């Protein structure tokens, strides 16, 4: 199988999304910095979510072979 290298989008123009499996075997799709994401039953669902969230830019989706976890970071503060 040949891998096609695509020109990455300009930084900040399209969110980079990583897709992979967590330690329980669920599929995870999340923005690289953790600003959004989700858990999915299948790879197809995770990729579909990633495409919708990044405006249909497959070149900005990175599929990982190592485990990843859904780690969403928020900017909200509790007082």
FENCORRA-V521024 format. One record per helix or strand of 2 or more residues. SS is the DSSP state (H for helix, E for strand). FROM is the first residue (numbers start at 0). TO is the last residue. Records with the same first field share a line. If there is no record, write none. Layout:
# FENCORRA-V521024
SS->FROM-TO, FROM-TO
This chain:
# FENCORRA-V521024
E->16-20, 26-30, 36-39, 60-62
H->42-52, 57-59
